[in-house]
Amino acid sequence: MKKTPLPILPLPILPQPDLPGLTAAMQGRDASGQPVALPVVTEKPLTIFLNSQEIITAMSLGDYPESLALGFLANQNILTDASQVAAVDVDAELGVIVVRTHQETDFEARTARKIRTSGCAQGTVFADIMDRFETASLPGGVPVSGAELTRLSKAVHTAPSLYLSAGAIHGCVLANKDKPLIYMEDIGRHNAVDKIAGLMLMQQIDGADKLLYTTGRLTSEMVIKTVLMGIPILVSRSGFTEAGVELARQSGLTLVGRARGSRFIVLAGEQRIRFDAPPDAAADTGSSAQRRLSGRG
Amino acid sequence: MKKTPLPILPLPILPQPDLPGLTAAMQGRDASGQPVALPVVTEKPLTIFLNSQEIITAMSLGDYPESLALGFLANQNILTDASQVAAVDVDAELGVIVVRTHQETDFEARTARKIRTSGCAQGTVFADIMDRFETASLPGGVPVSGAELTRLSKAVHTAPSLYLSAGAIHGCVLANKDKPLIYMEDIGRHNAVDKIAGLMLMQQIDGADKLLYTTGRLTSEMVIKTVLMGIPILVSRSGFTEAGVELARQSGLTLVGRARGSRFIVLAGEQRIRFDAPPDAAADTGSSAQRRLSGRG
């Protein structure tokens, strides 16, 4: 059982794909029936408690459990300030993490009432998140150029990572222009971004002058989390959903998708982008053959 | 408000990417600042009720809402038989679907008790799913050859689809060897597979002689759903997680990953695969450059 206070980690925090426990060597066969061995990423259940209330069981890579738990609670609008947290207790063997607060949270008071009257309180939680989303005010931010986005993308995809060594994993990066500051990987992109949110909360890192880069699609969930984290620019190598674009436009978030090589598409908040690519290099043909090569996001 | 009885749809059921409402045209800018317009997939909340109990709000593409609701409930082990269902009422405008059963389900009786005593019943639901998973017995199935997998993959990725026209979407296909029978797309691969499960339940389609193909990663969630659907073979163009492989081995599921062109890797249940590729063509080098080209899953 590990106890708080949690250590402050120096930035940048980058993947450590060789740490024990993150991958397992598995034996199988290839298409000709020949034996092969390959590294496969681990996936473990982690049940998050807030004081005595069970909140969720997440399937996760298993690293940075404190950051995942705190970031999940922050991005659900359940925790709003690190000073609320009295202790974080992890039992890695049982896959249980307990976040203890100095006082009962509003969330616990409200959901206890809601659960008594009408079952699970998921709808209430979602309404709370949207209330905070709708009143959130994003900072002006620091404009980013296409050249900086290209360098960031290259830095992320060439850094040692589980993505390079084992694949089948999502990555999420808090960056200062083209400099990765926190690069988290996980089975689900929501976990990777929650781990960043937890570190930002614990280490009091301000999102105002940063951007968030993700390998996953730009869905409503990713846009809401980014806005709640106070980060004004969200960039992905993958594509958009309509709700993601609409929420980004509503909140003033800069939304950049299909960022590959020197190409990208901006569908919201273009005032924070410095367009510095010549017209030819920038065209996203959007052809199916091109998308097929680059995979689904 | 649409009411049951639901129509029986003839197979194959393939994507209809030109149906209104599945994509929206959005305006933006490319990396040189030039205006571009591109189709973006829709993403809408759908709140599923079982009788009077709210179960979940899923963000979904929005097509086949009845199949999504019934398949979700089946894959959560809440519904086990189509004969339990009395009616399915959809209010597309409100994004609400109500599945009505002839009698109160075991799930409602148990969760009502659980919620009264100790909060949300998510842990109970997960334990129920694992109970059913652990006692599930997969059929012997029909062996599939590498050449058939290659033809299936080609058929899926060249069929007209939202993936080809807009991207940023997952696909899931119930197939008979190399013939797609039901091809569903959705924002999340869990929704795509739940829509297939719902159609299988409603149209009494047996999974025993079929296989399931997905564009997403082979996680524990995908393996559990496939086993609960009674399908003995799960194939993906993407990679594996350790828990996915272990659960597949435990349940006797055949698990094929990294299926691209004529290459693939089998990590469980190899007795259902006919290895017909010559050794050279089959090698998966697993190089980072190759994975980078093919995208993350």
Interface residues (C-beta under 8 A of the other chain):
Chain A: T23 A24 M26 Q27 G28 R29 D30 A31 S32 G33 Q34 V36 L38 V40 V41 T42 E43 K44 T47 Q53 E54 I56 T57 M59 T111 A112 I115 R116 S118 G119 C120 A121 Q122 G123 F126 G146 H157 Y163 L164 S165 A166 G167 A168 I169 H170 G171 I187 T215 G216 R217 L218 T219 S220 E221 S238 G239 F240 T241 E242 A243 G244 V245 G257 S262 R263 F264 I265 V266 L267 A268 E270 I273 F275 A277 P278 P279 A281 A282 A283 D284 G286 S288 R291 R292 L293 S294 G295 R296 G297
Chain B: T23 A24 M26 Q27 G28 R29 D30 A31 S32 G33 Q34 V36 L38 V40 V41 T42 E43 K44 T47 Q53 E54 I56 T57 M59 T111 A112 I115 R116 S118 G119 C120 A121 Q122 G123 F126 G146 H157 Y163 L164 S165 A166 G167 A168 I169 H170 G171 I187 T215 G216 R217 L218 T219 S220 E221 S238 G239 F240 T241 E242 A243 G244 V245 G257 S262 R263 F264 I265 V266 L267 A268 E270 I273 F275 A277 P278 P279 A281 A282 A283 D284 G286 S288 R291 R292 L293 S294 G295 R296 G297
